């Protein structure tokens, strides 16, 4: 399921709000964020499953 969400977020130019409060988004979205959100965000060139796992922390099981 996460694989689909991650792919959809990347294709749509969206972002993913991770439960720990981090916003995972593409680098090109930096200028579009409201003031003050940049510090709580992780910017990546492309939203991938690997980028999501790095931002969200370790998981017990693979997310594929």
C-alpha positions as CSV (number, residue, x, y, z in Angstrom):
1,X,0.0,0.0,0.0
2,X,2.8,2.5,0.9
3,X,4.4,1.9,-2.5
4,X,1.2,3.1,-4.2
5,X,0.9,6.2,-1.9
6,X,4.6,7.1,-2.5
7,X,4.3,6.8,-6.2
8,X,1.1,8.8,-6.3
9,X,2.6,11.6,-4.2
10,X,5.6,11.8,-6.6
11,X,3.5,11.7,-9.8
12,X,1.0,14.3,-8.5
13,X,3.7,16.6,-7.2
14,X,2.4,16.2,-3.7
15,X,3.9,15.5,-0.4
16,X,3.5,13.0,2.5
17,X,3.0,14.0,6.1
18,X,4.7,11.4,8.2
19,X,3.3,10.7,11.6
20,X,6.4,12.1,13.3
21,X,5.5,15.5,11.9
22,X,8.0,15.5,9.0
23,X,6.7,16.6,5.6
24,X,8.4,14.6,2.8
25,X,8.3,16.5,-0.4
26,X,10.1,17.2,-3.7
27,X,12.8,19.8,-3.8
28,X,10.8,21.9,-6.3
29,X,8.0,22.3,-3.7
30,X,10.2,24.2,-1.3
31,X,9.1,27.7,-2.6
32,X,5.4,26.7,-2.3
33,X,5.4,25.8,1.4
34,X,3.9,28.2,4.0
35,X,6.4,30.1,6.1
36,X,7.8,28.1,8.9
37,X,7.2,24.6,7.4
38,X,10.6,24.3,5.7
39,X,12.3,23.4,9.0
40,X,10.0,20.4,9.5
41,X,10.4,19.2,6.0
42,X,12.6,16.7,4.2
43,X,13.3,17.6,0.6
44,X,14.2,15.0,-2.0
45,X,14.6,15.2,-5.8
46,X,12.1,12.4,-6.2
47,X,9.7,10.8,-3.7
48,X,10.6,7.2,-3.6
49,X,10.0,4.3,-1.3
50,X,13.6,4.5,-0.1
51,X,13.3,8.3,0.6
52,X,10.1,7.6,2.5
53,X,11.8,4.9,4.6
54,X,14.7,7.2,5.4
55,X,12.4,10.1,6.5
56,X,9.9,7.9,8.4
57,X,12.5,5.8,10.2
58,X,13.1,2.1,10.4
59,X,10.3,-0.4,9.8
60,X,10.1,-4.0,11.0
61,X,8.9,-5.2,7.6
62,X,9.7,-4.0,4.1
63,X,7.2,-1.5,2.8
64,X,6.8,-3.1,-0.7
